[in-house]
Each structure stands twice: as C-alpha cells, then as structure tokens.
Amino acid sequence: MWNTSAPQQGPVVLLVEDDEDLRDMTSQMLELRGFQVLVATDAVSAITKCKVHEGKIDVLLTDLGLPGVSGGELARSAHAVRPDMETVYISGMPQEIAIRRGIIKRGASFIAKPFTADQLAGTLRSVLAQHNSNAPAP
C-alpha cells in the first residue's frame, strides 16, 4: 500500500475491491505502472478514505459487486465528497447487463474481469487524459 509520507509521483487511485487476492494483485499492477494506490475493502472504508485523504484522488476504481452496496451507489456517494474524481468500474458482470440493471450509466468507464495490467493501466490513463483535456484552463 502507498506510504502517505512519500512524495506523490503518479496519479492516485482509490481501489475498492472486496476480494483480497484480486485487490492485492490489482494494487501491485497499478503500483508497478506508476500509480499510487489507496485501498478500501468496502464502500464505508472507501468513503472514509475520500474524506480523510489529504491529497487529490484522481480515480475511483471500484468493483460493481461490493457487499451491501453496488459500485454505482458507491461512486455517487464518493462524488458527493470528491466531485473532481473520475470513476472506472471493474466487474465480472458484462457491462451491458450492468447498464440494463441501472447499476451504471451508458458511457461509464468499465473494465471487464479478467483484465491484464496493461489493459487496466491503459484505461486509467485514457480516462485521466480525457479528464485533463476537459478541465478548464487555470
């Protein structure tokens, strides 16, 4: 996990995944590709991290199937705290089914499980690049 006393060097990702093995593997994938990772196991700990983390959180990377709350519901709550944070969903559920069930909206950034480290990093970098190109000039 990321050391909060170290200087920030890459985008900060809040990873929310209840499966310990997948959470650890995904965190390692991201760290090896230059991302800084904050880890949460559920929606409550994710919202707490949104509230207490002093730096910027660039992306919420959340599983859709979390205990007690969907990743879509978590994203809505997290964006109330951090409105500038982007969201990328990960799931073993096909994206079209998640859209039809109203869990996520059409056009949401989504990565299907299983994914490779390069697919994950590429999607996150693409989302961040698009976000930065849409940001107002200072």
Helices and strands as residue ranges (DSSP letters): E 12-16, H 20-32, E 36-40, H 43-52, E 59-63, H 71-81, E 86-91, H 95-100, E 109-112, H 117-134
